[in-house]
Amino acid sequence: MEYANALKFINSYNRIEAQLKLMYRAKPTQNFTDLVKRCSDQNLTVRRYAAELTDYGKLRNAIVHRTMRGDQFIANPCDEVVESIAAIEKQICTPPRVMDAFKVKRIVHVFADSSLAEAFAKFSEGRRKSLPVYRDGKLAGILNPYTLMGKLFELSQNGADIAAYLNDTRCGDILDETELGNYRFMGKDANIFEVFQAFEAKKHVNAVIITENGAFGEKVLNIITPTDFPILNSYIENYDTKLL
């Protein structure tokens, strides 16, 4: 009997098990099912495929018979199962980078000495909700329209000249460091599941800001918001299951 599928299955299983042990810093003897349960609390991908992984753990025991001469195959899984565990392996061991899900795009921004009127004009282009502000070539902060609208409402209640305020006030003058708490910074190698987890971990995250190393002050490479989730999910669904 040919056991090619059994070998492919076991290879994928072993790589997944090794990766889960690294995630959880588990002991070499850690039970696979228990490992899946524990890693589900830390990793969105493991949680997503927890049921399948648990079943594959049982299948692994059915495929391999341990003898004095070593492990021997006693069953051969079907192609569909082999393809499924290979796809899960790739998402766990080599998850897709969030930057790869998007075509290169220009990130609209303003400068610290730009007027608020210019910022509002750029907010209206494509209904943007986060606008990077640069000072001396470095990221100085993020503007969002909701905070600005609140400020304008307050000024209007006091009878202020809104047009004059927008034209005379510089973007850098109204930056609020506390606003950065509504954003999560990640490096360019962050994977899609880490981005999902960032939104899941904190309900009021406006966006995930992608920079070279995930550090504030660096050039913004991408801004990910919940409106991008369909793109990310579509990329995951079409992620090549061929092992690298």
N, C-alpha and C positions, 0 to 999 in steps of 0.2 A: 504493500500500500504506500502511495506517495504521501509524504508528510510536509510538503512545501508550505502549505498554508499554516500548518501548526508551527513551523519554524518562524514564519513571518509574524504570526500572532504573538509568540513567546518573546521575540525580539522587541516588538512594540510594548508589550506588557512590562518587560524588564526595564526599558527606558523610562516608562511612566512611573514605575515603582521607585526607581532611583531618583527621579526628579521630585517626587512627593516626599521622599525621605530628606532630600536637601531642603525643601520648603519648610518642613516641620522640624528639621534637625532630629529626626527620629533615630532610634536604635536600629541596628541591622536586622534585629529579630522582630521588628514592629509588624503586627498583623496588618495585611493589606486593607481589609475592610475598615478596620479602626483608623488606619492612616487616611483613607478617603474621607471618613467622617470628620476627622480633625482638620484636614486641609480645606474642607468645604467652608469652614469658618473664615479662612484666610484668603482663599482664591476663588474668584468668580467662575473661572472655567471648570475647576474641579466640582464646584457646587452645581454647575449647569449639567455636568455629565456624571453626577454621583451615582445615579441608579445604574447607568450603563457600566461604569467602572466596577461597581459592586458585583454585577452579574459577570463581568469579565474575570474578576478575581476568582469566582466560583468555577468559571469555565476553564481557567488556567489549571486549576486542581484536577479537573476532569480530563484535561489533555495530557498532562504529564504524570507519569508514574515513577516514583523515586525508588531506585533499587540500589544494591551494593555496587553495581557497575556504573551508577550515575543515573541521570534523568532519562527516561524513555517516553516517546510519544505513543499514546494509545488511542488518540482520536484526532480528527482533522477538521477544523472549523471551515465553514463555507466562505466563499469569496466576500460576501456582503459583510460578514463579521470582521474579516481581516481588514477590509477597506475602512470600516467604521472605527476600529481601534487605532488604525494608522492615522486617521483624521484627528482623533482625540489626542493621540500622542503628539502630533505636530502642534496643535493648539496649546498643549501644556508645556512641551519642551522647547518649541521655537514659535512662540505666539506672534501674530502679525503686528508689525509696528504701525502705530496710528498714522505716522507721516506717509506710509505707503498707500493708505486708503484714499489719499487726496492728490489731485494734480497740483503742481506747483502753482501757488496763487499769491497775488500781491496783497499784503495786509495793509489795509487803509489805516493811516495814523495822522496825528497832528503833532505839532511841536509845542514846547512849553510857552513860547511867546506867540502862539497862534491865538486868535480871538475865539471866544465861545461861539460867536456867530459862525465861524468856519467849522467848529466842531459840530454844531447842530446841522449844518449843511451835509456833513459827511455821515452823520447819524441817519439822515433821511435817505441816503443812497443805499438801497438794499436793506433798509430797516435794521441797521446794525445796533447791537446792544452793548458792545464793549469796544472802546477806542483807545489804543495805546498812545501815550504821550511821551515824547522823547525830549531830553535836554542834554545838549552837548554829546549827542550820539549815543546816549544810554537811555534805557527805559526808566522814566521817572514816575510813572503811575498809569492807572487805567481810569478812564471816564466811562460812566454809564448813564444813559438818558433818564433813568428813573430818579436818580439822585439830583440831577440838574433840574428836572421838571419840578421836584419838590422845592428846590431853592427858588425857582422862578415864581412858583405859586405864592411862596412866602413873601417875596418882593412885591408881587402884584397886590397882595392884601394890604401892604403898607404904602401903596400908591407910587411905587418906584417906576422909573422909565425903563421898561424891559428891553426895548431896542438899544438904548444907550448902554445898559448893563452888558448885553451880549457883545456889543462892538468894542467896549472899553475894557472888559475883563479878559485877562490872559488865562489860557488853560492851566498853566503851571500854578496860577495863584489859587486855584480852588481844589487842587489835588488833596485827597484825604487818605492818609496812610491806613486808616481803619478799613477803607474799602477793599484793600488787598486781601483781607480776611475772607472775602467772597469769591476769591479766585484760588486756583491750585496751579502751581508751576511744575512742569515736568520737562525732562530732557527729550531730545529728538529721537532717542531710542526707546521711549516709552511704548508699551504695547497697548492694543485696543482695550484689553480687559482691565488694565490698570486705570485707564481713563474712565471706564464704566464704574469701577470701584470708587473712584474719587467722587463721582456724583452720588453714588449710593451711600458712601460714608458720611457725607455732609449734605443735607437736603437743600441748603441755601447757596450752593456753589453756582455762581453765574456762568463761569466758563473755566475750562482748563487751558492754560497758556503754555504753549510749547516753545521752548528756547533751546539753544545749543546744549546746555548742561542743566536746564531746569532752575536756573538762578535768576533772581530779580535783577534787573539792570541790563540783561542781555537782550539782543534783538529778538522780537517776537517772530517766530517762524509760522505759527498757526494758532488759531483760537477755536477751540472745540466747545460747542454748546449742545444742549439736548436736541436742537433741530438737526444736528449732524448724525444722530443715532441711526436713521434709516440707511445712510451711506455706510456707516461702520458695520451695521448688521449685514448689509448686502455684501460687503467685502469679505466678512467672515464666512458667509455662505458659499462664496466663490473661491475661498482660499484654497490653493492647490494642495491636495492631499498627498501628493507624491513626496516621499521622504527626501529631505535635503541631503 
